[in-house]
Amino acid sequence: MAAGTLTLSSKLSPFPYSALAIAAYTEKAEIVYDEAATGISLDLNGSKIDTEDEIVHALAKAGGLSEDSAKAASFFALAQTLRTATAVPEIVHGLDSLDDHLAWRSFVVGHDITSADWMLWGALKSSTKIVGLLKNGKHAHLTRWYSHLESLETTQAALASLTAAKATKARGTKVAAGFALGLEGAEMGKVVTRFPPEPSGYLHIGHAKAAMLNQYFAKMYQGKLIIRFDDTNPSKERSEFEETILEDLELLEIRGDVVTHTSDYFDQLYELAIKMIESGKAYADDTEREQMQHERREGIASAHRNDSIEDNLKHFAEMKTGSTEGLRWCVRAKMSVDDPNKALRDPVIYRCNPLPHHRTGAQWKIYPTYDFACPMVDSIEGVTHALRTNEYRDRNPQYWWMIDALGLRKVKIWDFSRLNFIYTLLSKRKLHEFVNNGQVRGWDDPRFPTVRGIRRRGLAVEALRQFMLLQGPSQAIVSLEWDTIWALNKKVVDPIAPRHWAIIEDNKVPVTIKGGPSGVEVKSLPKHKKNPDVGEKKTVYSSTILVDQEDAKSFEDQEEITLMDWGNAIVRSKSVDSSGNVTSIEMDLHLQGDFKKTKKKITWLAQPSSEHPLIPVTLLDYDYLITKKKLEENDSIKDFITPVTEFKELALADANVKDLKKGDYLQFERKGYFIFDGENKEDGRLEFIRIPDGKAANLASKAGPAPSKETQPSATDGSSVITNTEDVTKMYKVDKVYGNNVGPEGHVTDMYKVDSIYKV
């Protein structure tokens, strides 16, 4: 784990990428962004170092990176040359020599990553000119090496921390980057983690953190990830939710090495409970629920705490039959009566439930509690590290007590903070109210924090992963702002999102271009000027075009403006109606004009024709569902519901959008980033959901007046159990990922197309 602290500002120029990356790679320094800092400094083992070269050397030594210091020195010198070079020939000469050097080598010095690799990588990364030259494809070996170092999970997490620090824009504040992760006592190739969801609903963004961290550590240590369904409560669980949970995990690009169920171990758990009773470490109890809660709270022993082993076994046997008498009893661990940690006050480990189980049917009438089953199955399945949110911290001694009481293999626990966001509900019961009331379209609604909802809103898996790693081992329980995660998302989406144009239909303005083409012309242009791999699009040119009313109103007489992807034009005249709306404009094309001198660069679309139509689209935007940052336990949702949370704009888009597939990212230039949500079956319009970009102004509430009673249904019972999956809108087609032994009843949301990955 981190032995020192690396302090720096996100605004340093040139930015010390070398120090940042090696701190993440070696995990020997926690990174703290102090926007008041004027330089970089490392506090390591009582010493303070303030130059990048020395910091990289020190962290390499602390991290045990092997290196030939004599060879490394020459590459450090080359890095310094490249960092300060401005002349292209000098830069190209340095890149050429590095490319030749790496033609037969994986790394700069030796067979492993050393300080020289990080020093050079940071020098290249800090120069936009060098990064641009690497994209020309003339340095294949150097590019391969550079891309490998940048693709490492520690590097990605470090870059994510930098993006997040820039997004805060808070000078004088200190923000710790939380990507220096490690598991205590972990051995390469032997780590086993598990993600144990209850099959009673859909996964949300909080579950995503647990799932991603479990996968992260399993991969880091070349170990194994178990997906285990904690199916010990027949009252809440259904087989179709196992299917949808695995689909949710697939949406997060998470696949376990094996899928198991707690119910697979019901026989063993029953025998372990018998063993615990026989050893005097558990007893049967028929104390009424309210009385038991009172006694546990006040530290009062149950009247049955010292019953004989024979009586306890007899009552447990009666419980197993599910009889009226058996239903009165439960089994409690005999831990403590009055321990200050109330989690240790004789918790219940077995209880009756006569309802049939979705996998075992009517075989069992008794079921282990989570507190008993979890440590038992973790130990049995070979889990080495149990990752749990720190809300379970008081129950960690209980977890270990269970294992010790039965002499089972020990399991380490790794705590992390629960994920909470402002204006966001993670309570299944409260979310269920919104579904029942018709205030959202279903469990994959873009306003919901479910995995399906946030993915439908446009949150990329890579951005989510970076954000989770950025949180790291933080123990702080805080409500996070959404700006950081959406700012990270923009960094992921921008390089791959094709650029398209759309004009708002309401009061669109026709423009006559004098000097324009005599007919219709079509040209092929790149969909993304900085990324040719995105492909090309067809752009239609004609002497009559359409522009947005907002742009038209801003034009001054005789003003020269730039028509994007065309050239300059001069506004000669415009007509305005009695309400102040522009009804038409005449412009002269002025292609010899300098676009650098114009203030307004506008998007436009050629007047549609039967041969070159425009595509009717709907642009959707959303607000938070609630008006209070954090609801308290006693708050009524009805008092804090945002009156209007969905906003629509009708627009016309260029015909290239017809090539998009559901779930594709794009940018309507000058309007924002969007995700294609498919065709509306009622009006035939293509629907696009606006993706937040992380800017505070765009994350502010958009709420207008409250809707009428007809559009704002009253609250219903608000049950905490999701009784069916028909309240979920259809999104993307997904094949079954779990096999054929479970089948959703009714209409279940489907997301991205995936192959079957689990056969059970």
Order of alpha helices (4+ residues) and beta strands (2+ residues): beta-alpha-beta-beta-beta-alpha-alpha-alpha-alpha-alpha-alpha-alpha-beta-beta-alpha-beta-alpha-beta-alpha-beta-alpha-alpha-beta-beta-beta-alpha-beta-alpha-beta-beta-alpha-alpha-alpha-beta-alpha-beta-beta-beta-beta-beta-beta-alpha-beta-beta-beta-beta-beta-beta-beta-beta-beta-beta
